[in-house]
Amino acid sequence: MERKSFPSYLRYLAFLPLLLLGGCSGHNFWLLDPKGAVAKAELHYMILDVSFMAIVIVPTTFLLIWVVWRYRASRNATYKPKWSHSNTLELVVWGIPLVIVGALSYFSWEGIHQVNPYNPGAVNGASDLAAAHDAPLEVDVITTDWQWMFIYPKQHIAVANELVVPTGTKVHFRLTSTSVVNSFFIPQIVGQIYAMPGMRTKQALEVSYPGSYHGFSAAFSGPGFSWMDFKLKAVPPQQFAQWVKKIGQKNGGRLDYATFKQFAKPTVNVADKIDYYANVQPGLFAKVVNAVRAQKLHYVTPMSMTENMHSDIFRQHSN
């Protein structure tokens, strides 16, 4: 069954100091408005962590104020120069932290296993949707400088800079990078996971509600990083099947290794360009991983491009 989430007012109350910074950004508080099973679980344990720490911080703050007020110089408080020990004080000082550390350890262990992308049952345990028991959708994610390539190996299609998934369905990802380390992060749906050159990492998610959600790389990777965003579009399963069929019928060309090598060249996607591929070479993900390991897929960003975003070279490498 899906874990019951905290009421909305408790979420915002727990993060009241963060809300005071709302004027610093035009974005919504994505982490406090989860739309996926994994994101809901992450928020649940984040609130538990903050609440347990508040048990220490809040009383300590008030006790500090009370001690300063009670033992101020003008009050002439009782002076006990021979006082050295209090069993009650020792119990409070050591007992409460031990209980909190024990509780945090338990919930940390439980939470890590519930959202661990390498745990095959992670998404199952966080969802009560019947469709979550169906075969998962598999998506290969390859990051470049500075774009995203999403490959659907079983559907034989691929999309650059846009991710479309069916609601109520488990989605399993394999991630890698052609250049530097990037971070796959969709705050309302799933936490971040690294995509590393020549390596393969995993992620899993399930989206509960249809909609469009913001995804981006949370690891700085060069001059095109600011435009390295993508949209995750969650649609009903029937609409997803129609979308796959539509992409398959497009004359978008074939995505093979040679085509991907051109795609992987440093490109700043300032125009939010989305490309569709109707025919994907089988095993392309593994071929890219092996090519990066063998240093056969490597590009050097022009220095002038990194120095001046208004230079001709920067514009030349921008969509």
Long-range contacts (C-beta under 8 A, 24 or more apart in sequence): 1-128, 2-37, 2-40, 2-126, 2-127, 2-128, 2-129, 3-40, 3-41, 3-44, 3-126, 5-34, 5-40, 5-43, 5-44, 6-43, 6-44, 6-47, 10-47, 11-43, 11-47, 14-47, 14-50, 14-51, 14-54, 15-50, 27-214, 30-187, 30-188, 30-214, 31-187, 31-188, 33-188, 34-188, 34-189, 35-188, 35-189, 35-207, 35-208, 35-209, 35-211, 35-213, 35-234, 36-186, 36-188, 36-189, 36-190, 36-205, 36-206, 36-207, 36-208, 37-123, 37-126, 37-127, 37-132, 37-205, 37-206, 37-208, 38-115, 38-122, 38-123, 38-126, 38-189, 38-190, 38-191, 38-204, 38-205, 38-206, 39-186, 39-187, 39-188, 39-189, 39-190, 39-191, 40-126, 40-208, 41-111, 41-114, 41-115, 41-126, 42-111, 42-115, 42-191, 44-111, 45-107, 45-108, 45-110, 45-111, 48-107, 49-104, 49-107, 52-100, 52-103, 52-104, 53-100, 55-96, 55-100, 56-96, 56-97, 56-100, 115-191, 117-173, 117-193, 117-201, 117-202, 117-203, 117-204, 118-202, 122-204, 123-170, 123-204, 123-205, 123-206, 124-170, 126-206, 127-168, 127-170, 127-206, 127-208, 129-168, 129-206, 129-208, 130-168, 131-166, 131-167, 131-168, 131-169, 131-237, 132-168, 132-169, 132-170, 132-206, 134-169, 134-170, 136-169, 136-170, 136-171, 136-172, 136-204, 137-165, 137-166, 137-169, 137-170, 137-171, 137-172, 138-171, 138-172, 138-173, 138-174, 139-163, 139-165, 139-171, 139-172, 139-173, 139-174, 140-173, 140-174, 140-175, 140-284, 140-285, 141-173, 141-174, 141-175, 141-176, 141-184, 141-195, 141-203, 142-175, 142-176, 142-177, 142-178, 142-195, 142-260, 142-285, 142-288, 143-175, 143-176, 143-177, 143-178, 143-179, 143-182, 143-184, 143-195, 143-217, 143-228, 144-177, 144-178, 144-179, 144-263, 144-264, 144-265, 144-266, 144-267, 145-178, 145-179, 145-180, 145-221, 145-222, 145-224, 145-264, 145-266, 145-267, 145-299, 145-301, 146-217, 146-221, 146-222, 146-223, 146-224, 146-225, 146-227, 146-228, 146-266, 146-267, 146-268, 146-269, 147-228, 147-263, 147-267, 147-269, 148-228, 148-230, 149-260, 149-263, 150-230, 151-255, 151-280, 151-284, 151-285, 152-244, 152-280, 153-280, 153-282, 153-285, 155-244, 155-247, 155-248, 156-248, 156-278, 156-279, 156-280, 157-244, 157-247, 157-248, 157-276, 157-277, 157-278, 157-279, 157-280, 158-255, 158-276, 158-277, 158-280, 159-247, 159-274, 159-275, 159-276, 159-277, 160-263, 160-273, 160-274, 160-275, 160-276, 160-277, 161-230, 161-269, 161-272, 161-273, 161-274, 161-275, 162-230, 162-231, 162-233, 162-274, 163-215, 163-230, 163-231, 163-232, 163-233, 164-232, 164-233, 164-234, 164-235, 164-240, 164-243, 165-205, 165-207, 165-232, 165-233, 165-234, 165-235, 165-240, 166-234, 166-235, 166-236, 166-237, 166-239, 166-240, 166-241, 167-207, 167-208, 167-209, 167-210, 167-234, 167-235, 167-236, 167-237, 168-206, 168-207, 168-208, 168-237, 169-206, 169-237, 170-204, 170-205, 170-206, 171-204, 171-205, 171-206, 171-207, 172-202, 172-203, 172-204, 173-202, 173-203, 173-204, 173-205, 174-200, 174-201, 174-202, 174-285, 175-200, 175-201, 175-202, 175-203, 176-200, 176-201, 176-285, 176-288, 176-289, 176-292, 177-292, 178-264, 178-288, 178-292, 178-297, 178-299, 179-221, 179-264, 179-298, 179-299, 180-219, 180-221, 180-222, 181-219, 181-221, 182-217, 182-219, 182-221, 182-228, 183-217, 183-218, 183-219, 184-215, 184-217, 185-215, 185-216, 185-217, 185-218, 186-213, 186-214, 186-215, 186-232, 187-214, 188-213, 188-214, 189-213, 189-215, 189-232, 192-218, 194-219, 197-292, 198-289, 198-292, 198-293, 199-289, 200-289, 207-232, 207-234, 209-234, 210-234, 210-235, 210-236, 222-266, 222-301, 222-306, 223-268, 223-301, 223-305, 223-306, 223-309, 223-314, 224-266, 224-267, 224-268, 224-269, 224-317, 227-268, 227-269, 227-270, 227-272, 228-269, 229-272, 247-276, 247-277, 247-278, 248-278, 249-278, 250-276, 250-278, 251-278, 252-276, 252-277, 252-278, 253-277, 253-278, 253-279, 254-278, 254-279, 254-280, 254-281, 255-279, 255-280, 255-281, 255-284, 256-280, 256-281, 256-284, 257-281, 257-284, 257-287, 257-288, 257-291, 260-284, 260-288, 261-297, 264-297, 264-299, 265-299, 265-317, 266-299, 266-301, 266-302, 266-305, 266-317, 267-317, 267-318, 267-319, 268-314, 268-317, 268-318, 268-319, 269-318, 269-319, 270-318, 270-319, 271-318, 271-319, 273-319
